[in-house]
Amino acid sequence: MKPFEIKLMGYEAIEKVVKPSGDSGRVYVPKSWVGKKVKIILLEPVEG
C-alpha cells in the first residue's frame, strides 16, 4: 500500500489510535459529532 496525499477542508481534527472491538476496530469521537459526517484516514501502513 503506497501513501497518497489527501487535501480536506474541515472543522476539527483529532488523532487517536484505533482500539479493538469485536471483529473490527473502534475510534471514539466527541458526543457533539454524533450524526455528523466524518472521514477516517489511515496514517500508518497495515502490516502483513
PDB file of N, CA, C and O in Angstrom, chain B, residues numbered from 101:
ATOM      1  N   MET B 101       0.849  -1.170   0.000  1.00  0.00           N
ATOM      2  CA  MET B 101       0.000   0.000   0.000  1.00  0.00           C
ATOM      3  C   MET B 101       0.897   1.236   0.000  1.00  0.00           C
ATOM      4  O   MET B 101       1.741   1.388   0.882  1.00  0.00           O
ATOM      5  N   LYS B 102       0.721   2.109  -0.972  1.00  0.00           N
ATOM      6  CA  LYS B 102       1.528   3.322  -1.055  1.00  0.00           C
ATOM      7  C   LYS B 102       0.748   4.508  -0.489  1.00  0.00           C
ATOM      8  O   LYS B 102      -0.460   4.615  -0.701  1.00  0.00           O
ATOM      9  N   PRO B 103       1.436   5.401   0.230  1.00  0.00           N
ATOM     10  CA  PRO B 103       0.748   6.587   0.737  1.00  0.00           C
ATOM     11  C   PRO B 103       0.406   7.546  -0.404  1.00  0.00           C
ATOM     12  O   PRO B 103       1.080   7.571  -1.434  1.00  0.00           O
ATOM     13  N   PHE B 104      -0.643   8.328  -0.204  1.00  0.00           N
ATOM     14  CA  PHE B 104      -1.021   9.345  -1.175  1.00  0.00           C
ATOM     15  C   PHE B 104      -1.484  10.585  -0.429  1.00  0.00           C
ATOM     16  O   PHE B 104      -1.877  10.512   0.736  1.00  0.00           O
ATOM     17  N   GLU B 105      -1.433  11.711  -1.103  1.00  0.00           N
ATOM     18  CA  GLU B 105      -1.781  12.983  -0.475  1.00  0.00           C
ATOM     19  C   GLU B 105      -3.288  13.195  -0.521  1.00  0.00           C
ATOM     20  O   GLU B 105      -3.937  12.932  -1.533  1.00  0.00           O
ATOM     21  N   ILE B 106      -3.834  13.677   0.599  1.00  0.00           N
ATOM     22  CA  ILE B 106      -5.258  13.979   0.703  1.00  0.00           C
ATOM     23  C   ILE B 106      -5.390  15.412   1.188  1.00  0.00           C
ATOM     24  O   ILE B 106      -4.754  15.803   2.167  1.00  0.00           O
ATOM     25  N   LYS B 107      -6.206  16.187   0.511  1.00  0.00           N
ATOM     26  CA  LYS B 107      -6.454  17.569   0.930  1.00  0.00           C
ATOM     27  C   LYS B 107      -7.923  17.672   1.330  1.00  0.00           C
ATOM     28  O   LYS B 107      -8.810  17.386   0.525  1.00  0.00           O
ATOM     29  N   LEU B 108      -8.180  18.081   2.577  1.00  0.00           N
ATOM     30  CA  LEU B 108      -9.544  18.160   3.099  1.00  0.00           C
ATOM     31  C   LEU B 108      -9.801  19.520   3.729  1.00  0.00           C
ATOM     32  O   LEU B 108      -8.880  20.179   4.212  1.00  0.00           O
ATOM     33  N   MET B 109     -11.044  19.925   3.720  1.00  0.00           N
ATOM     34  CA  MET B 109     -11.492  21.089   4.481  1.00  0.00           C
ATOM     35  C   MET B 109     -12.332  20.527   5.624  1.00  0.00           C
ATOM     36  O   MET B 109     -13.157  19.640   5.405  1.00  0.00           O
ATOM     37  N   GLY B 110     -12.132  21.030   6.834  1.00  0.00           N
ATOM     38  CA  GLY B 110     -12.883  20.514   7.965  1.00  0.00           C
ATOM     39  C   GLY B 110     -13.019  21.537   9.067  1.00  0.00           C
ATOM     40  O   GLY B 110     -12.566  22.675   8.938  1.00  0.00           O
ATOM     41  N   TYR B 111     -13.642  21.126  10.145  1.00  0.00           N
ATOM     42  CA  TYR B 111     -13.933  21.997  11.272  1.00  0.00           C
ATOM     43  C   TYR B 111     -13.131  21.656  12.518  1.00  0.00           C
ATOM     44  O   TYR B 111     -12.929  22.509  13.383  1.00  0.00           O
ATOM     45  N   GLU B 112     -12.678  20.421  12.612  1.00  0.00           N
ATOM     46  CA  GLU B 112     -11.906  19.986  13.778  1.00  0.00           C
ATOM     47  C   GLU B 112     -11.185  18.698  13.407  1.00  0.00           C
ATOM     48  O   GLU B 112     -11.644  17.953  12.542  1.00  0.00           O
ATOM     49  N   ALA B 113     -10.063  18.436  14.057  1.00  0.00           N
ATOM     50  CA  ALA B 113      -9.323  17.197  13.807  1.00  0.00           C
ATOM     51  C   ALA B 113      -8.829  16.639  15.133  1.00  0.00           C
ATOM     52  O   ALA B 113      -8.403  17.382  16.018  1.00  0.00           O
ATOM     53  N   ILE B 114      -8.893  15.314  15.254  1.00  0.00           N
ATOM     54  CA  ILE B 114      -8.342  14.633  16.424  1.00  0.00           C
ATOM     55  C   ILE B 114      -7.517  13.464  15.890  1.00  0.00           C
ATOM     56  O   ILE B 114      -7.857  12.866  14.869  1.00  0.00           O
ATOM     57  N   GLU B 115      -6.444  13.150  16.584  1.00  0.00           N
ATOM     58  CA  GLU B 115      -5.634  11.990  16.213  1.00  0.00           C
ATOM     59  C   GLU B 115      -5.730  10.991  17.345  1.00  0.00           C
ATOM     60  O   GLU B 115      -5.448  11.323  18.496  1.00  0.00           O
ATOM     61  N   LYS B 116      -6.126   9.763  17.026  1.00  0.00           N
ATOM     62  CA  LYS B 116      -6.304   8.714  18.029  1.00  0.00           C
ATOM     63  C   LYS B 116      -5.784   7.394  17.480  1.00  0.00           C
ATOM     64  O   LYS B 116      -5.532   7.262  16.282  1.00  0.00           O
ATOM     65  N   VAL B 117      -5.626   6.424  18.363  1.00  0.00           N
ATOM     66  CA  VAL B 117      -5.259   5.062  17.983  1.00  0.00           C
ATOM     67  C   VAL B 117      -6.535   4.229  18.001  1.00  0.00           C
ATOM     68  O   VAL B 117      -7.314   4.307  18.951  1.00  0.00           O
ATOM     69  N   VAL B 118      -6.751   3.434  16.959  1.00  0.00           N
ATOM     70  CA  VAL B 118      -7.927   2.571  16.874  1.00  0.00           C
ATOM     71  C   VAL B 118      -7.799   1.457  17.905  1.00  0.00           C
ATOM     72  O   VAL B 118      -6.751   0.819  18.008  1.00  0.00           O
ATOM     73  N   LYS B 119      -8.861   1.226  18.664  1.00  0.00           N
ATOM     74  CA  LYS B 119      -8.892   0.175  19.684  1.00  0.00           C
ATOM     75  C   LYS B 119      -9.698  -1.014  19.158  1.00  0.00           C
ATOM     76  O   LYS B 119     -10.619  -0.828  18.363  1.00  0.00           O
ATOM     77  N   PRO B 120      -9.361  -2.241  19.594  1.00  0.00           N
ATOM     78  CA  PRO B 120     -10.123  -3.410  19.150  1.00  0.00           C
ATOM     79  C   PRO B 120     -11.547  -3.390  19.701  1.00  0.00           C
ATOM     80  O   PRO B 120     -11.801  -2.916  20.808  1.00  0.00           O
ATOM     81  N   SER B 121     -12.471  -3.922  18.891  1.00  0.00           N
ATOM     82  CA  SER B 121     -13.875  -4.011  19.293  1.00  0.00           C
ATOM     83  C   SER B 121     -14.514  -5.161  18.524  1.00  0.00           C
ATOM     84  O   SER B 121     -14.909  -4.992  17.370  1.00  0.00           O
ATOM     85  N   GLY B 122     -14.618  -6.326  19.152  1.00  0.00           N
ATOM     86  CA  GLY B 122     -15.161  -7.498  18.469  1.00  0.00           C
ATOM     87  C   GLY B 122     -14.283  -7.890  17.292  1.00  0.00           C
ATOM     88  O   GLY B 122     -13.083  -8.108  17.458  1.00  0.00           O
ATOM     89  N   ASP B 123     -14.881  -7.982  16.088  1.00  0.00           N
ATOM     90  CA  ASP B 123     -14.147  -8.343  14.870  1.00  0.00           C
ATOM     91  C   ASP B 123     -13.667  -7.126  14.087  1.00  0.00           C
ATOM     92  O   ASP B 123     -13.236  -7.261  12.942  1.00  0.00           O
ATOM     93  N   SER B 124     -13.735  -5.935  14.691  1.00  0.00           N
ATOM     94  CA  SER B 124     -13.324  -4.718  13.978  1.00  0.00           C
ATOM     95  C   SER B 124     -12.595  -3.779  14.928  1.00  0.00           C
ATOM     96  O   SER B 124     -12.153  -4.196  15.999  1.00  0.00           O
ATOM     97  N   GLY B 125     -12.468  -2.526  14.545  1.00  0.00           N
ATOM     98  CA  GLY B 125     -11.820  -1.522  15.380  1.00  0.00           C
ATOM     99  C   GLY B 125     -12.781  -0.389  15.681  1.00  0.00           C
ATOM    100  O   GLY B 125     -13.800  -0.230  15.009  1.00  0.00           O
ATOM    101  N   ARG B 126     -12.451   0.399  16.696  1.00  0.00           N
ATOM    102  CA  ARG B 126     -13.346   1.473  17.121  1.00  0.00           C
ATOM    103  C   ARG B 126     -12.530   2.711  17.464  1.00  0.00           C
ATOM    104  O   ARG B 126     -11.456   2.617  18.058  1.00  0.00           O
ATOM    105  N   VAL B 127     -13.054   3.873  17.081  1.00  0.00           N
ATOM    106  CA  VAL B 127     -12.475   5.162  17.446  1.00  0.00           C
ATOM    107  C   VAL B 127     -13.603   5.991  18.044  1.00  0.00           C
ATOM    108  O   VAL B 127     -14.636   6.188  17.403  1.00  0.00           O
ATOM    109  N   TYR B 128     -13.416   6.472  19.253  1.00  0.00           N
ATOM    110  CA  TYR B 128     -14.423   7.318  19.888  1.00  0.00           C
ATOM    111  C   TYR B 128     -14.186   8.772  19.514  1.00  0.00           C
ATOM    112  O   TYR B 128     -13.047   9.240  19.492  1.00  0.00           O
ATOM    113  N   VAL B 129     -15.260   9.478  19.222  1.00  0.00           N
ATOM    114  CA  VAL B 129     -15.200  10.911  18.915  1.00  0.00           C
ATOM    115  C   VAL B 129     -16.131  11.638  19.885  1.00  0.00           C
ATOM    116  O   VAL B 129     -16.944  11.000  20.553  1.00  0.00           O
ATOM    117  N   PRO B 130     -16.022  12.964  19.969  1.00  0.00           N
ATOM    118  CA  PRO B 130     -16.882  13.705  20.892  1.00  0.00           C
ATOM    119  C   PRO B 130     -18.374  13.492  20.601  1.00  0.00           C
ATOM    120  O   PRO B 130     -18.771  13.317  19.449  1.00  0.00           O
ATOM    121  N   LYS B 131     -19.181  13.511  21.648  1.00  0.00           N
ATOM    122  CA  LYS B 131     -20.624  13.309  21.512  1.00  0.00           C
ATOM    123  C   LYS B 131     -21.252  14.341  20.580  1.00  0.00           C
ATOM    124  O   LYS B 131     -22.244  14.052  19.912  1.00  0.00           O
ATOM    125  N   SER B 132     -20.682  15.534  20.533  1.00  0.00           N
ATOM    126  CA  SER B 132     -21.218  16.587  19.659  1.00  0.00           C
ATOM    127  C   SER B 132     -21.080  16.227  18.174  1.00  0.00           C
ATOM    128  O   SER B 132     -21.711  16.859  17.326  1.00  0.00           O
ATOM    129  N   TRP B 133     -20.267  15.225  17.854  1.00  0.00           N
ATOM    130  CA  TRP B 133     -20.077  14.792  16.471  1.00  0.00           C
ATOM    131  C   TRP B 133     -21.127  13.773  16.029  1.00  0.00           C
ATOM    132  O   TRP B 133     -21.190  13.442  14.845  1.00  0.00           O
ATOM    133  N   VAL B 134     -21.945  13.271  16.938  1.00  0.00           N
ATOM    134  CA  VAL B 134     -22.947  12.255  16.601  1.00  0.00           C
ATOM    135  C   VAL B 134     -23.872  12.797  15.511  1.00  0.00           C
ATOM    136  O   VAL B 134     -24.402  13.901  15.628  1.00  0.00           O
ATOM    137  N   GLY B 135     -24.056  12.014  14.460  1.00  0.00           N
ATOM    138  CA  GLY B 135     -24.905  12.401  13.343  1.00  0.00           C
ATOM    139  C   GLY B 135     -24.207  13.248  12.289  1.00  0.00           C
ATOM    140  O   GLY B 135     -24.819  13.603  11.282  1.00  0.00           O
ATOM    141  N   LYS B 136     -22.928  13.581  12.505  1.00  0.00           N
ATOM    142  CA  LYS B 136     -22.167  14.389  11.551  1.00  0.00           C
ATOM    143  C   LYS B 136     -21.341  13.482  10.646  1.00  0.00           C
ATOM    144  O   LYS B 136     -21.017  12.356  11.022  1.00  0.00           O
ATOM    145  N   LYS B 137     -21.002  13.965   9.462  1.00  0.00           N
ATOM    146  CA  LYS B 137     -20.168  13.214   8.526  1.00  0.00           C
ATOM    147  C   LYS B 137     -18.701  13.397   8.912  1.00  0.00           C
ATOM    148  O   LYS B 137     -18.253  14.522   9.135  1.00  0.00           O
ATOM    149  N   VAL B 138     -17.951  12.293   8.993  1.00  0.00           N
ATOM    150  CA  VAL B 138     -16.522  12.326   9.313  1.00  0.00           C
ATOM    151  C   VAL B 138     -15.766  11.468   8.296  1.00  0.00           C
ATOM    152  O   VAL B 138     -16.367  10.665   7.583  1.00  0.00           O
ATOM    153  N   LYS B 139     -14.455  11.643   8.237  1.00  0.00           N
ATOM    154  CA  LYS B 139     -13.587  10.787   7.422  1.00  0.00           C
ATOM    155  C   LYS B 139     -12.514  10.234   8.342  1.00  0.00           C
ATOM    156  O   LYS B 139     -11.980  10.949   9.190  1.00  0.00           O
ATOM    157  N   ILE B 140     -12.204   8.969   8.172  1.00  0.00           N
ATOM    158  CA  ILE B 140     -11.137   8.315   8.925  1.00  0.00           C
ATOM    159  C   ILE B 140     -10.006   8.052   7.932  1.00  0.00           C
ATOM    160  O   ILE B 140     -10.229   7.452   6.880  1.00  0.00           O
ATOM    161  N   ILE B 141      -8.798   8.498   8.264  1.00  0.00           N
ATOM    162  CA  ILE B 141      -7.650   8.361   7.365  1.00  0.00           C
ATOM    163  C   ILE B 141      -6.576   7.522   8.052  1.00  0.00           C
ATOM    164  O   ILE B 141      -6.131   7.859   9.149  1.00  0.00           O
ATOM    165  N   LEU B 142      -6.161   6.436   7.414  1.00  0.00           N
ATOM    166  CA  LEU B 142      -5.111   5.569   7.939  1.00  0.00           C
ATOM    167  C   LEU B 142      -3.767   6.258   7.758  1.00  0.00           C
ATOM    168  O   LEU B 142      -3.375   6.560   6.631  1.00  0.00           O
ATOM    169  N   LEU B 143      -3.051   6.511   8.859  1.00  0.00           N
ATOM    170  CA  LEU B 143      -1.790   7.252   8.818  1.00  0.00           C
ATOM    171  C   LEU B 143      -0.554   6.364   8.836  1.00  0.00           C
ATOM    172  O   LEU B 143       0.554   6.859   8.627  1.00  0.00           O
ATOM    173  N   GLU B 144      -0.714   5.064   9.080  1.00  0.00           N
ATOM    174  CA  GLU B 144       0.401   4.116   9.103  1.00  0.00           C
ATOM    175  C   GLU B 144       0.046   2.937   8.203  1.00  0.00           C
ATOM    176  O   GLU B 144      -1.131   2.597   8.078  1.00  0.00           O
ATOM    177  N   PRO B 145       1.040   2.302   7.570  1.00  0.00           N
ATOM    178  CA  PRO B 145       0.731   1.144   6.723  1.00  0.00           C
ATOM    179  C   PRO B 145       0.250  -0.040   7.557  1.00  0.00           C
ATOM    180  O   PRO B 145       0.630  -0.190   8.718  1.00  0.00           O
ATOM    181  N   VAL B 146      -0.587  -0.873   6.955  1.00  0.00           N
ATOM    182  CA  VAL B 146      -1.061  -2.101   7.592  1.00  0.00           C
ATOM    183  C   VAL B 146      -0.025  -3.178   7.320  1.00  0.00           C
ATOM    184  O   VAL B 146       0.333  -3.411   6.166  1.00  0.00           O
ATOM    185  N   GLU B 147       0.460  -3.836   8.361  1.00  0.00           N
ATOM    186  CA  GLU B 147       1.479  -4.886   8.219  1.00  0.00           C
ATOM    187  C   GLU B 147       0.821  -6.193   7.796  1.00  0.00           C
ATOM    188  O   GLU B 147      -0.277  -6.519   8.246  1.00  0.00           O
ATOM    189  N   GLY B 148       1.501  -6.937   6.926  1.00  0.00           N
ATOM    190  CA  GLY B 148       1.042  -8.269   6.570  1.00  0.00           C
ATOM    191  C   GLY B 148       0.226  -8.259   5.372  1.00  0.00           C
ATOM    192  O   GLY B 148      -0.242  -9.310   4.935  1.00  0.00           O
TER     193      GLY B 148
END
